[in-house]
Amino acid sequence: MPANIARASLSPAGVLSLGVGNGNLIDNNHVNPVGYLDVRLAYQWTGNIELYGAIDNATNVPRPEDGSSAVYDILGRTMRAGLRFNY
């Protein structure tokens, strides 16, 4: 007996498109939208050295309960800093 598989896709607005798979419709097609604030800073110290820093998801907004981990942030707030050398 073949498995019943429903198909759906996620739009940028956070809405699942209705899909049909072997006669089955997806009836719950809403994912709450979220917004992330990412911050980037860079300072060119010399012609060859650049200092940089970044904070992703600075406000630590969680992903929607029904949101896919492939689309939404799952790590929460992350920070990084470093030096770039050009020679």
Long-range contacts (C-beta under 8 A, 24 or more apart in sequence): 10-68, 10-71, 14-64, 14-67, 28-66, 31-64, 31-66, 31-67, 32-64, 32-65, 32-66, 32-67, 33-64, 34-61, 34-62, 34-63, 34-64, 34-67, 34-72, 35-61, 36-61, 36-73, 37-61, 47-86, 48-85, 48-86, 48-87, 49-83, 49-84, 49-85, 49-86, 50-83, 50-84, 50-86, 51-81, 51-82, 51-83, 52-81, 52-82, 52-83, 52-84, 53-79, 53-80, 53-81, 53-82, 54-79, 54-80, 54-81, 55-79
